[in-house]
């Protein structure tokens, strides 16, 4: 079997596991009696990202080959996710969970072992490609795009799939128990994790290389913190954290927000396609993401890191602002679609270009540690604080009624948009990469 195809399938399954529940989990949590805790479920992904990728990275470097460790992590993550499904199944459709604490614990265990696999997947792919004499810069992007496609396909599947009265079928109508509103999304994720667990043991070996002795601080990446001694890098990481606060907001609340319109008194809005297919609508964001990945090299060469990062920041302003001004019926749904389109710019121009900037600016000896620091500041600290803060804002303006999170959503989105705007303006005024380095990048 073609090596690139095998690695593409690995990436497809990796992100399909995540796509099954990430953007639609909030709808089920509201039904299960955990609606006010949505922000914590997404913040947990950031909390475990602070330490679990580092721990698993050390294990992969010294003890277990990365492709095998990837499989073992998915075994644990998938098993815990299936336990979440079983708890929902035991409670029944539309019922609150009887043991919410145990459900949270199993979900935490699942994401604690899933989040490190995002890095392990890259490590395994890069190692296998290099071992077979392939250029990672040319070979990896098409492989990684398959991951986004996997994410999209499971979003579509969960949006349309129904298991009711012993029958399985697909529908776009809302007169059935769709997976996006039930515990079945966790079943899909768990099964895919177990499939990937088995598949990982068919991949080529990534033999562990003996490395020079390192201090404990170096082995866990603490030496990367010396980058804060440089004003430019310190400002970059600080703003990365501030912008990282926006990363998980729409993943957690876009679904409940769009679905809340089903409770609207306006028949055109409540019965609209968008209101009844929130997960399908938000999948446009991932389609945009896949396209924007291919645009980044051009924009970086043409405009440099500061302009690219500013584009991402103002894209977040539009992402939130369009949600605040639109609705699921025509013509308001056009603004929802535009919000999903600009998400690709907001996410990729920040995450991917930021990682490239770190790679260019850091010494070879700390490149891996510096990338870990970038992830810690954005997906760890930033995303955790931002998600919890967003949860407080949403819970202040909105409340769960009859299975819908209703209230003053417009104020919530405008607050998020205003925050992103302030960060963007501050970044434009304060962050100034030196001209010599900037000219080298164009």
Secondary structure, 3 states (H helix, E strand, C coil): CCHHHHHHHHHHHHHHHHHCCCCCHHHHHHHCCCHHHHHHHHHHHHHHHCCHHHHHHHHHHHCCCHHHHHHHHHHHHHHHHHHHHHHHHHHCCCCCCCCHHHHHHHHHHHHHHHHHHHHHHHHHHHHHHHHCCCCHHHHHHHHHHHHHHHHHHHHHHHHHEEEECCEEEECCCCCCCEHHHCCHHHHHHHHHHHHHHHHHCCCCCCCCCCCCCCCHHHHCCHHHHHHHHCHHHHHHHHHHHHHHCCCCHHHHHHHHHHHHHHHCCCHHHHCCHHHHCHHHHHHHHHHHHHHHHCCHHHHHHHHHHHHHHHHHHHHHHHHHHHHHHCCCCCCCHHHHHHHHHHHHHHHHHHHHHHHHHHHHHCCHHHHHHHHHHHHHHHHHHHHHHHHHHHHHHHHHHEEEECCEEEECHHHHHHHHHHHHHHHHHHHHHHCCCCHHHHHHHC
